[in-house]
Amino acid sequence: MTSQPPALVIGGELNGLGVCRSLAEAGIKTYVLDNKWHQVALWSRYVTPIKADAIYGSGLLSALHKLDLPEHTEVIITDEMAVYTISEYRAELAFRIHLPPHDMVLTLQDKALFHEFAMAHRLPVPDAVILRNDTKVSSIRDLRFPVVIKPADKQDHHIKRVSRIVLAHNPEEAINACEKLLKTIQEVIVQECIEGPDSDIYFCLFYRKDNATKAMFTGRKLVSIPHGIGSTAFCAEVPRGDLRTELEDITQKFTAASNYVGLGSVEYKWDTRTARFLIIEPTVGRTDWQEEIATLSGTNIPLIGYCEECNLPIPAREGTPGVVWQQSYIERMRAWAGLHNIPRKAPVVDGYWRRNDPIPALIHYPYAIIGLFQGAVKRLSRWD
């Protein structure tokens, strides 16, 4: 496949590294664009790095316009903010770009709009209240506590640096947090917490084209860091059965209702109180943080998407049975209390370290170890 169109991966974090390694299985020429040289995907032996001034907005557009790449280069987005820019300006970019319509991208990216969309299409979501500057904050008292409070527009977290998520255990905590947020941003969503451990969190990764799902993988978080509100530290495939079928049926309903195009995913949690799966949120227009677990398990979604768009045969691949993806050895130390969720003797693959592609790990781990020690020093200073 080396003579086929190249791929351009937007975003060089761990997510992007997994995509590059997935594409490398078929020898696809891959470029990675990011604005920070220390991002790990830029150091993979499988890629050609490209430095940009920014990963979103005018800086990203300027970099994309200056690139001297073949016209049919396949774009794969791994960065959340890049989705907004590429979606809005897709018509003027000379690449293969596969996203839902821009108005649907904005709907699915916005937590408040998505909640309203889900309710309209009878998709299972937690009970919630949407607060704007003209809404009475006291209306959240009708919710069941504890609750999680999130900026409706994800861009507020990245640009205005407000907290991505705030946990409140009672109405007073929630009202104070909402009032503080609404001084800076226009809208927040307050959702009831979904009861159950982090190991009750599941996800469906997919690629969709021509109103049909071409690839889907169902996984389960084994450990999150930090507990309850954090990103995936360990995950694995969900075996075939009724549970997997139920999750995939809900995902198919979501993709049909949104007329979805391209790469995406939906995250779920089993609510022990109501005994049903609820949608936490969709990932729109990009690959997910733990995307590589699908490739390791035998479903190489980035490669399948590339082949579908380039009208190429999809290479056959076998995965590693029962494989577990771990974000990093640093997260393994942080997650020691949850390691009992990892099946004994399961093969564990680190997100950064590979014997045949070692430099990303050599770039990442010194920074991570320094951060680990800095965090320990801060905690000790607070105890003093």
C-alpha positions as CSV (number, residue, x, y, z in Angstrom):
1,M,0.0,0.0,0.0
2,T,3.0,2.3,0.0
3,S,1.9,3.8,-3.4
4,Q,-1.5,4.7,-2.2
5,P,-2.5,8.2,-0.9
6,P,-0.9,9.1,2.4
7,A,-2.7,9.8,5.7
8,L,-2.4,13.0,7.6
9,V,-3.1,12.5,11.3
10,I,-4.0,15.7,13.1
11,G,-2.8,15.6,16.7
12,G,0.2,13.9,18.1
13,E,-0.8,12.8,21.6
14,L,-1.2,9.1,22.6
15,N,-4.4,8.9,20.6
16,G,-2.5,9.9,17.5
17,L,0.3,7.5,18.2
18,G,-2.1,4.6,18.3
19,V,-3.6,5.6,14.9
20,C,-0.1,5.9,13.3
21,R,0.8,2.4,14.6
22,S,-2.5,1.1,13.3
23,L,-1.9,2.5,9.8
24,A,1.7,1.3,9.8
25,E,0.4,-2.3,9.8
26,A,-0.4,-1.8,6.1
27,G,2.7,0.4,5.3
28,I,0.7,3.5,4.7
29,K,2.8,6.7,4.4
30,T,1.7,8.8,7.4
31,Y,2.2,12.4,8.4
32,V,1.5,13.8,11.9
33,L,0.7,17.4,12.4
34,D,1.0,19.1,15.9
35,N,2.1,22.3,17.4
36,K,4.3,20.8,20.1
37,W,7.5,18.9,19.3
38,H,7.3,16.8,22.5
39,Q,4.0,15.1,21.4
40,V,4.8,11.4,21.2
41,A,3.3,10.5,17.8
42,L,5.8,12.9,16.1
43,W,8.6,10.6,17.3
44,S,7.3,7.4,16.0
45,R,9.5,5.6,13.4
46,Y,6.4,5.2,11.2
47,V,5.6,8.9,10.6
48,T,6.9,12.1,9.0
49,P,6.3,14.9,11.6
50,I,4.9,18.3,10.7
51,K,5.1,21.3,13.1
52,A,2.3,23.8,13.0
53,D,1.7,27.1,14.9
54,A,-1.5,25.8,16.4
55,I,-3.7,22.7,16.4
56,Y,-6.9,24.6,15.8
57,G,-8.1,27.9,14.4
58,S,-6.2,30.1,12.0
59,G,-2.9,28.5,12.9
60,L,-4.1,25.0,11.9
61,L,-5.8,26.3,8.7
62,S,-2.6,28.1,7.7
63,A,-0.5,25.0,8.2
64,L,-3.0,22.9,6.2
65,H,-3.0,25.3,3.3
66,K,0.8,25.3,3.1
67,L,1.2,21.6,3.0
68,D,2.5,20.1,-0.2
69,L,0.7,16.7,0.0
70,P,-1.2,14.8,-2.6
71,E,-4.8,16.1,-3.2
72,H,-6.4,12.9,-1.9
73,T,-4.5,12.6,1.3
74,E,-6.7,11.0,3.9
75,V,-7.2,13.2,7.1
76,I,-7.7,11.4,10.4
77,I,-8.4,13.8,13.3
78,T,-7.4,12.8,16.9
79,D,-7.7,16.2,18.5
80,E,-11.0,17.6,19.8
81,M,-10.4,21.2,19.0
82,A,-9.1,20.4,15.5
83,V,-12.5,18.9,14.8
84,Y,-14.2,22.3,15.1
85,T,-11.8,24.0,12.7
86,I,-11.6,21.3,10.1
87,S,-15.4,20.7,10.1
88,E,-16.1,24.4,9.6
89,Y,-13.6,24.9,6.8
90,R,-13.7,21.5,5.2
91,A,-14.9,22.8,1.8
92,E,-11.7,24.8,1.3
93,L,-9.3,22.0,2.3
94,A,-7.9,19.9,-0.5
95,F,-7.9,16.6,1.4
96,R,-10.2,13.6,2.0
97,I,-12.3,14.6,5.0
98,H,-15.1,12.6,6.4
99,L,-17.3,14.1,9.1
100,P,-21.0,14.5,9.8
101,P,-22.5,17.8,8.5
102,H,-21.2,20.8,10.3
103,D,-24.4,21.6,12.2
104,M,-24.5,18.0,13.4
105,V,-20.9,18.2,14.5
106,L,-21.8,21.2,16.6
107,T,-24.9,19.5,18.0
108,L,-23.0,16.4,19.1
109,Q,-20.0,18.3,20.4
110,D,-22.1,20.5,22.6
111,K,-23.2,18.6,25.8
112,A,-26.4,20.6,26.2
113,L,-27.4,20.3,22.5
114,F,-26.6,16.6,22.6
115,H,-28.7,16.0,25.6
116,E,-31.7,17.6,23.8
117,F,-30.9,15.6,20.7
118,A,-30.8,12.4,22.7
119,M,-34.1,13.1,24.5
120,A,-35.7,13.9,21.1
121,H,-34.5,10.6,19.7
122,R,-35.2,8.5,22.8
123,L,-31.6,7.7,23.4
124,P,-30.8,6.8,27.0
125,V,-29.0,9.6,28.9
126,P,-28.9,10.7,32.6
127,D,-31.4,13.1,33.9
128,A,-30.0,16.6,33.6
129,V,-30.7,20.4,33.8
130,I,-29.3,22.8,31.3
131,L,-28.4,26.2,32.9
132,R,-27.9,29.4,31.0
133,N,-27.5,33.0,32.4
134,D,-31.3,33.5,32.3
135,T,-32.1,30.1,34.1
136,K,-32.7,29.8,37.8
137,V,-29.8,27.9,39.2
138,S,-32.1,26.6,42.0
139,S,-33.8,24.3,39.4
140,I,-31.1,21.7,39.9
141,R,-32.5,20.9,43.3
142,D,-34.9,18.5,41.6
143,L,-32.0,16.3,40.5
144,R,-30.8,13.3,42.4
145,F,-27.4,13.9,44.0
146,P,-24.5,13.7,43.6
147,V,-24.3,15.4,40.2
148,V,-21.6,16.3,37.7
149,I,-21.4,19.8,36.3
150,K,-19.8,20.3,32.8
151,P,-19.4,23.3,30.4
152,A,-21.9,22.7,27.6
153,D,-19.5,23.9,25.0
154,K,-16.3,21.8,25.1
155,Q,-14.3,24.7,23.7
156,D,-14.8,26.6,27.0
157,H,-12.5,24.0,28.7
158,H,-9.8,24.3,26.1
159,I,-9.9,28.1,25.5
160,K,-11.2,29.6,28.7
161,R,-9.6,26.9,30.9
162,V,-12.6,26.2,32.9
163,S,-12.9,22.8,34.6
164,R,-14.0,20.0,32.3
165,I,-16.1,18.4,35.1
166,V,-17.0,19.3,38.7
167,L,-18.5,16.8,41.1
168,A,-21.1,18.1,43.6
169,H,-22.5,16.1,46.4
170,N,-25.4,18.4,47.4
171,P,-27.4,21.3,46.0
172,E,-25.4,23.9,47.8
173,E,-22.1,22.7,46.3
174,A,-23.7,22.5,42.9
175,I,-25.3,25.9,43.0
176,N,-22.0,27.5,44.0
177,A,-20.1,25.7,41.3
178,C,-22.7,26.6,38.6
179,E,-22.8,30.3,39.6
180,K,-19.0,30.4,39.4
181,L,-18.9,28.8,36.0
182,L,-21.7,31.0,34.6
183,K,-19.6,34.1,35.4
184,T,-17.2,32.9,32.7
185,I,-19.2,30.8,30.2
186,Q,-22.7,30.9,28.7
187,E,-24.1,27.5,29.5
188,V,-23.5,24.5,31.7
189,I,-25.2,21.1,32.0
190,V,-25.8,19.5,35.4
191,Q,-26.3,15.7,35.2
192,E,-27.1,13.1,37.7
193,C,-24.2,10.8,38.5
194,I,-24.5,7.3,37.1
195,E,-24.1,4.9,40.0
196,G,-21.6,2.1,39.7
197,P,-17.8,1.5,39.5
198,D,-15.5,2.6,36.7
199,S,-15.5,-0.9,35.4
200,D,-19.1,-0.4,34.5
201,I,-18.0,2.0,31.7
202,Y,-18.2,0.7,28.2
203,F,-17.5,2.2,24.7
204,C,-18.3,1.5,21.1
205,L,-15.8,2.7,18.6
206,F,-16.9,2.8,14.9
207,Y,-16.4,3.9,11.4
208,R,-19.5,4.7,9.2
209,K,-19.9,5.4,5.5
210,D,-22.9,5.5,3.1
211,N,-25.4,5.1,5.9
212,A,-23.8,1.8,7.0
213,T,-21.4,1.0,9.9
214,K,-18.3,-0.5,8.3
215,A,-16.5,-1.3,11.5
216,M,-17.4,-1.4,15.2
217,F,-15.6,-2.4,18.3
218,T,-17.0,-2.7,21.8
219,G,-14.7,-2.3,24.8
220,R,-14.8,-1.9,28.5
221,K,-12.9,0.4,30.8
222,L,-11.2,-1.6,33.6
223,V,-9.7,1.4,35.4
224,S,-10.1,5.1,35.1
225,I,-7.7,7.8,36.4
226,P,-8.8,9.7,38.4
227,H,-11.5,7.4,39.7
228,G,-15.1,8.3,38.7
229,I,-14.3,11.2,36.3
230,G,-11.0,10.3,34.6
231,S,-9.7,9.0,31.3
232,T,-9.1,5.4,30.5
233,A,-6.1,3.8,32.3
234,F,-6.9,0.2,31.3
235,C,-9.4,-1.3,28.9
236,A,-10.2,-4.5,27.0
237,E,-12.6,-5.9,24.5
238,V,-16.1,-7.0,25.5
239,P,-16.8,-10.6,24.5
240,R,-19.6,-11.3,22.1
241,G,-23.0,-11.8,23.8
242,D,-26.1,-10.0,24.9
243,L,-24.4,-7.1,26.6
244,R,-22.3,-6.3,23.6
245,T,-25.3,-6.6,21.3
246,E,-27.3,-4.2,23.4
247,L,-24.6,-1.6,23.4
248,E,-24.1,-1.9,19.6
249,D,-27.8,-1.6,19.0
250,I,-27.9,1.6,20.9
251,T,-24.9,2.9,19.0
252,Q,-26.5,2.0,15.7
253,K,-29.6,3.9,16.7
254,F,-27.4,6.9,17.5
255,T,-25.5,6.8,14.2
256,A,-28.7,6.5,12.2
257,A,-30.4,9.3,14.1
258,S,-27.4,11.7,13.5
259,N,-26.8,10.5,9.9
260,Y,-23.2,9.9,11.1
261,V,-20.2,9.9,8.8
262,G,-16.7,8.9,9.5
263,L,-14.9,7.9,12.8
264,G,-16.5,8.3,16.2
265,S,-17.5,6.5,19.4
266,V,-20.1,6.5,22.2
267,E,-19.3,6.0,25.8
268,Y,-21.8,4.3,28.2
269,K,-22.1,3.4,31.8
270,W,-24.3,0.8,33.4
271,D,-26.6,2.5,35.9
272,T,-27.1,0.2,38.8
273,R,-30.1,2.2,40.1
274,T,-32.2,1.9,36.9
275,A,-30.5,-1.3,35.6
276,R,-29.8,0.1,32.1
277,F,-27.0,1.6,30.0
278,L,-26.9,5.4,29.8
279,I,-24.9,7.4,27.3
280,I,-22.1,9.4,28.9
281,E,-21.1,11.2,25.7
282,P,-20.2,10.7,22.1
283,T,-16.8,11.3,20.6
284,V,-17.4,13.2,17.3
285,G,-15.3,13.5,14.2
286,R,-12.2,11.9,15.6
287,T,-10.7,8.8,17.1
288,D,-10.9,8.1,20.8
289,W,-8.2,8.1,23.5
290,Q,-8.2,4.3,23.7
291,E,-8.7,3.6,20.0
292,E,-5.7,1.3,19.7
293,I,-7.4,-1.4,21.9
294,A,-9.5,-2.2,18.8
295,T,-6.5,-2.7,16.6
296,L,-4.8,-4.9,19.3
297,S,-7.9,-7.0,19.5
298,G,-8.2,-7.4,15.7
299,T,-10.4,-4.6,14.5
300,N,-8.1,-1.9,13.0
301,I,-10.7,0.9,12.6
302,P,-8.3,3.6,11.3
303,L,-7.1,1.2,8.6
304,I,-10.6,0.1,7.8
305,G,-11.7,3.7,7.4
306,Y,-8.7,4.5,5.2
307,C,-9.3,1.5,3.0
308,E,-13.0,2.2,2.6
309,E,-12.3,5.8,1.6
310,C,-9.6,4.9,-0.8
311,N,-11.5,1.9,-2.3
312,L,-8.9,-0.5,-1.3
313,P,-9.2,-4.1,0.1
314,I,-9.1,-4.4,3.8
315,P,-6.2,-6.5,5.0
316,A,-7.1,-9.5,7.1
317,R,-5.9,-9.3,10.7
318,E,-6.0,-11.4,13.8
319,G,-5.9,-9.8,17.2
320,T,-4.4,-10.9,20.5
321,P,-7.2,-12.7,22.5
322,G,-7.9,-11.1,25.9
323,V,-5.4,-8.3,25.4
324,V,-5.5,-5.3,27.8
325,W,-4.4,-1.8,26.7
326,Q,-2.8,0.3,29.5
327,Q,-2.3,4.0,29.0
328,S,1.1,3.9,30.6
329,Y,3.2,2.4,33.4
330,I,2.8,5.7,35.3
331,E,-1.0,5.2,35.3
332,R,-0.4,1.7,36.4
333,M,1.2,3.0,39.6
334,R,-1.6,5.5,40.1
335,A,-4.2,2.9,39.6
336,W,-2.9,0.2,41.9
337,A,-6.2,0.0,43.8
338,G,-8.1,-0.9,40.7
339,L,-5.7,-3.4,39.3
340,H,-7.8,-6.3,40.5
341,N,-10.1,-5.5,37.6
342,I,-7.4,-6.7,35.1
343,P,-7.8,-10.4,34.4
344,R,-4.9,-12.5,35.7
345,K,-2.4,-13.5,33.0
346,A,-4.0,-11.2,30.5
347,P,-1.4,-9.8,28.0
348,V,-1.0,-6.1,28.7
349,V,0.2,-3.7,26.0
350,D,1.5,-0.3,27.0
351,G,0.2,2.7,25.0
352,Y,3.7,4.3,24.7
353,W,6.3,1.5,24.8
354,R,6.9,-0.8,21.8
355,R,10.1,-2.7,21.3
356,N,10.0,-1.9,17.5
357,D,9.0,1.7,18.1
358,P,10.7,2.8,21.3
359,I,11.3,6.6,20.9
360,P,7.8,7.7,21.8
361,A,8.1,6.0,25.2
362,L,11.6,7.5,25.7
363,I,10.1,11.0,25.0
364,H,7.1,10.5,27.2
365,Y,8.3,8.8,30.3
366,P,10.9,11.3,31.5
367,Y,8.2,14.0,31.4
368,A,5.7,11.7,33.1
369,I,8.1,10.7,35.9
370,I,8.9,14.4,36.6
371,G,5.2,15.1,36.8
372,L,4.7,12.2,39.2
373,F,7.3,13.5,41.6
374,Q,6.0,17.1,41.3
375,G,2.5,15.9,42.3
376,A,3.9,14.0,45.2
377,V,5.8,17.0,46.4
378,K,2.7,19.2,46.2
379,R,0.7,16.6,48.2
380,L,3.4,16.4,50.9
381,S,3.6,20.2,51.1
382,R,-0.2,20.4,51.8
383,W,0.1,17.8,54.6
384,D,2.8,20.0,56.2
